[in-house]
């Protein structure tokens, strides 16, 4: 299917469909200096932590650093997010919730199997690109509190079940070779999650190009 013919249900996470974060320098714009806020939106907390992940990795993320990033007092942030474990939980909740909703909405549209498979692959590729600095943390469950980890396991099972349905329908329609839908799903997800490890904006691969390459590797014939 041509890149400009692929329908999507929007970004799973982040601001732009090409995988690049918003902002003139390739990252979301920071809040301008000023009087610290007294109330905090959890989506802002997740975005602030994500920027810190992007800049310095796991070790760069702390309550203090996020408070400075958001121009709020540490005391204010501590009341909402008392530990780094809680902070990682917020990043996880925000990211997986958006991905889960977008994938569920896409499948509910009842598309033809080839389009459904291509669109779902692309959706996850976009998510892998936009959360590439912490995708491995999200999908491993590392660093999450026990209650968030339990929710992560439920999300993983639900998300995999949704994928298995799409893959199974693609097999029945002849888009994919007959096989074990669960095994094939896990292999596909392995490919798209790994995008978060190797993707570099400077290489200028688009989400559509990556998604089409994934489907070309597994399809009996390229969907048209």
VOGU-3710 file (C-alpha; in Angstrom, 3 decimals, decimal comma):
1> xxxxxxxxxx> 0,000/0,000/0,000  1,451/3,399/-0,887  2,516/5,555/2,037  -0,005/8,234/1,185  -2,785/5,651/1,024  -2,365/4,297/4,519  -5,104/5,389/6,872  -4,255/5,919/10,486  -6,179/6,838/13,560  -3,687/9,497/14,621
11> xxxxxxxxxx> -0,618/9,520/16,779  -0,394/7,009/19,558  1,774/9,329/21,589  3,414/12,671/21,034  2,593/15,468/18,669  3,620/14,615/15,096  2,846/11,729/12,758  6,376/11,597/11,341  7,723/10,610/14,720  9,562/13,881/15,445
21> xxxxxxxxxx> 8,547/15,636/18,652  7,091/19,111/18,408  9,316/22,132/18,845  11,793/24,027/16,729  14,837/22,190/18,036  13,354/18,700/17,712  11,931/18,554/21,244  8,798/19,878/22,904  9,208/23,482/23,961  9,941/24,013/27,638
31> xxxxxxxxxx> 7,653/26,102/29,797  9,006/29,681/29,841  10,546/30,957/33,086  8,118/32,518/35,485  6,259/32,050/38,721  6,045/28,353/39,644  2,644/26,749/39,233  0,761/25,323/42,190  -1,261/22,717/40,273  0,128/20,009/37,999
41> xxxxxxxxxx> -1,417/18,146/35,090  -0,224/14,541/34,937  0,094/14,760/31,149  2,553/17,644/31,670  4,480/15,526/34,175  4,712/12,689/31,652  5,886/15,027/28,878  8,467/16,655/31,157  9,835/13,274/32,201  9,897/12,174/28,551
51> xxxxxxxxxx> 12,029/15,195/27,635  14,465/14,294/30,402  14,590/10,697/29,159  15,406/12,088/25,705  18,145/14,367/26,999  19,904/12,075/29,447  18,244/8,685/29,735  16,919/6,965/32,836  19,454/8,518/35,227  18,468/12,051/34,191
61> xxxxxxxxxx> 14,887/11,557/35,391  14,174/12,624/38,966  11,491/14,480/40,895  13,792/17,479/41,226  14,641/17,553/37,510  10,999/17,260/36,480  10,001/20,041/38,896  12,586/22,312/37,308  11,483/21,254/33,820  7,869/22,160/34,600
71> xxxxxxxxxx> 8,633/25,318/36,598  6,899/24,028/39,695  8,215/23,793/43,211  9,618/20,476/44,368  7,149/20,456/47,262  4,249/20,837/44,834  5,463/17,993/42,633  6,242/15,761/45,617  2,603/16,046/46,731  1,514/14,621/43,383
81> xxxxxxxxxx> 4,485/12,369/42,570  6,326/11,347/45,760  8,897/8,958/44,224  10,721/8,249/40,978  8,810/4,978/40,852  5,575/6,989/40,801  7,044/9,230/38,107  7,809/6,260/35,860  4,300/5,019/36,527  2,828/8,280/35,221
91> xxxxxxxxxx> 4,946/8,123/32,061  3,816/4,536/31,578  0,136/5,267/32,209  0,002/8,223/29,843  1,878/6,509/27,007  0,223/3,118/27,122  -3,234/4,622/27,627  -2,918/6,655/24,436  -1,508/3,716/22,475  -4,219/1,382/23,757
101> xxxxxxxxxx> -7,017/3,818/22,903  -5,675/4,530/19,431  -5,233/0,829/18,601  -8,678/-0,069/19,949  -10,309/2,731/17,930  -8,481/1,641/14,782  -9,613/-1,973/15,069  -13,191/-0,881/15,830  -13,372/0,753/12,390  -13,664/-2,683/10,783
111> xxxxxxxxxx> -11,173/-2,109/7,974  -10,193/-4,677/5,385  -7,513/-7,021/6,708  -4,592/-5,657/4,665  -5,371/-2,058/5,618  -6,033/-2,985/9,245  -2,692/-4,775/9,577  -0,711/-2,023/7,847  -2,379/0,710/9,902  -1,808/-1,090/13,211
121> xxxxxxxxxx> 1,848/-1,712/12,372  2,243/1,946/11,463  0,515/3,052/14,668  2,992/1,103/16,770  5,950/2,246/14,669  4,954/5,860/15,357  4,716/5,042/19,073  8,147/3,389/18,973  9,641/6,468/17,318  8,001/8,988/19,619
131> xxxxxxxxxx> 8,756/7,075/22,830  12,112/5,714/21,667  13,970/7,106/24,676  11,931/5,017/27,081  9,998/2,419/25,031  12,194/-0,367/26,399  11,359/0,716/29,953  7,627/0,804/29,173  7,455/-2,595/27,504  9,704/-4,350/30,019
141> xxxxxxxxxx> 7,830/-3,045/33,047  11,179/-2,241/34,722  11,115/0,307/37,521  7,336/0,269/37,956  5,587/0,021/41,317  3,740/-3,256/42,022  0,296/-1,777/41,304  1,430/-0,095/38,077  3,269/-3,269/37,087  0,008/-5,207/37,551
151> xxxxxxxxxx> -1,756/-2,714/35,265  1,104/-3,049/32,776  0,585/-6,820/32,665  -3,130/-6,323/32,014  -2,338/-3,804/29,284  0,178/-6,191/27,691  -2,322/-9,057/27,616  -5,113/-6,867/26,252  -2,873/-5,250/23,632  -1,465/-8,583/22,497
161> xxxxxxxxxx> -4,997/-10,026/22,242  -6,006/-7,116/20,006  -2,979/-7,762/17,780  -3,652/-11,493/17,641  -7,142/-10,757/16,313  -5,741/-8,513/13,567  -3,056/-11,039/12,632  -5,549/-13,916/12,640  -7,876/-12,019/10,295  -4,936/-11,207/8,023
171> xxxxxxxxxx> -4,076/-14,914/7,840  -7,649/-15,868/6,975  -7,732/-13,187/4,264  -4,501/-14,474/2,722  -2,530/-11,319/3,575  -0,249/-13,351/5,850  0,835/-16,941/5,451  -1,101/-19,403/7,635  0,486/-19,951/11,020  0,165/-19,421/14,759
181> xxxxxxxxxx> -1,377/-15,934/15,199  0,031/-15,468/18,717  3,566/-16,422/17,729  3,413/-14,246/14,616  2,066/-11,343/16,698  4,950/-11,577/19,148  7,473/-11,634/16,316  5,879/-8,568/14,687  5,797/-6,682/17,987  9,444/-7,578/18,520
191> xxxxxxxxxx> 10,273/-5,881/15,212  8,287/-2,738/15,843  9,396/-2,307/19,462  13,011/-2,632/18,297  12,475/0,440/16,088  12,815/2,445/19,307  16,408/1,216/19,630  17,745/1,966/16,164  15,642/4,879/14,908  17,584/8,085/14,234
201> xxxxxxxxxx> 15,819/11,183/12,801  18,936/11,968/10,740  18,382/8,805/8,673  15,044/10,237/7,496  13,065/6,999/7,431  9,364/7,781/7,739  6,863/5,795/9,788  5,175/4,739/6,543  8,448/3,426/5,078  9,213/1,437/8,202
211> xxxxxxxxxx> 5,683/0,027/8,451  5,686/-1,020/4,794  9,061/-2,729/5,262  7,716/-4,660/8,259  4,623/-5,816/6,373  6,680/-6,696/3,285  8,772/-9,052/5,420  5,785/-10,975/6,713  3,121/-10,677/4,024  2,359/-13,321/1,415
221> xxxx> 2,048/-10,371/-0,936  2,361/-6,655/-0,329  -1,062/-5,180/0,452  -2,408/-2,851/-2,217
//
